[in-house]
Amino acid sequence: MDHLGYAHVTLAGMSLGGVAAMRWAAAHPDRVDALVLVDVGPETMREAGQSTQAFHRETDVLERFEDFLDRQDRTSMDVAPSIRR
């Protein structure tokens, strides 16, 4: 943030970006005016890592956006199927 010339910031992060925003805010609390988090799960970093690894182990090429969503459904078991989409 220093190289951009910002003394104070409002951070927003979604999913893993939310984790990064939380870490930066924790390291620089005097510089954060507000923190917005979207869809940052309650899972531990180990659980999140396992879910991410399962997602990436599948090597098929995703031709459509729906293919991406289907893969996410198969590898993210922490969300009830009825509310995934």
Buried (B, 14 or more C-beta within 10 A) or exposed (E): EEEEEEEEBEBEBEEEBBBEBBEBBEEEEEBBEEBEBEEBBEEEEEEBEEBEEBBEEEEEEEEEEEEEEEBBEEBBEEEEEEEEE
